[in-house]
Amino acid sequence: MSRTDDIRAAALELFTGRGYASTTMADIGAAVGIRGPSLYKHVASKQDVLAQIMTGTMQALLDLHHE
């Protein structure tokens, strides 16, 4: 699993538990063991992380549908 995958997984868990608006980049960073500002080396923004989660989920659903 890549660092970006770890970030997405942590963000998904936090968004689910706390809500998107209540989750900060610092929260996501703490969950993966890096400082919040360091996340910007891997993702553009919290909104970008959410978009990656959503598009990944939709792609997985489409792949299952095509099977």
N, C-alpha and C positions, 0 to 999 in steps of 0.2 A: 504494500500500500504506500502510495507517495505522500509527501507532506500535504499536498493539495487535497488528496483524498481524506487525510486525517482531519484537515480543517473543515471540509464539507461535512464529515460525519459528526464532528463535535458541534458544529453550527446547527445541524439538523436536530441533534439532541437538545441543545439549548433553546432553539426556536420552539420546539415542541413543548418543553417544560416551562419556559419563562415567557414565551412569546417573542416575536421578532422585534417589536419596539423596545422591549425591556432587556434585550441582549445587546451587549456592547462588543466592540472588537477586542477590548481588553478581556472580556469574559471568554471569548473564543480562543484568544491567545493563551490564556491561563489553562484552558482545557487541553490544549495540545503542547503545553510546556514552553511557549515562547511569548515574548512581550507583544502586546497589542500592536504597537507600531511596526514590528517586524513582520506582521501578517501581510503588510502591503508589498512585500517582496514576492508574495505568492498569489494574492488576490487584489483586485482593484478597490473593492469596497464591500461593505456588508450586503448591499443590494446585489452586487455581483455574485457573492456566495449564494444568496437566495436564488438568483437566476440559474446558477450552475446546478443547484439541487433540483430545481423544478425541471430544467431541461433534461437532466440525467434521469429523473423519474419518468418523464414522458417518453424518453427514448427507450427505457427498459420496458415500459408498457407496450409501446409499438413493436418492439422486438418480440415480446411474448405473443402479441396478436398475430404477427406474421408466421409464427411457428405453427 
